[in-house]
Amino acid sequence: MTALRRFGAFWYDFIIGDDWRVAAGVVIAFGLAAMVAAVGGPGWVVVPLAVAVLLTASVWRASGPS
């Protein structure tokens, strides 16, 4: 395996990890925060709220019916 391929595999595993939904949610939250800041709003508020929602959803999915 080439060094570049291993490097890419590391970052894929590090960013995507076990739950691609959380990674996608973080990307969406950053984009939304940038849009809010671009129109003059408090963009920093978006990320903590997104983290709370994403964490709650992730724990809820993981605990699921047993």
Secondary structure, 3 states (H helix, E strand, C coil): CCHHHHHHHHHHHHHHCCCHHHHHHHHHHHHHHHHHHHCCCCHHHHHHHHHHHHHHHHHHHHHCCC
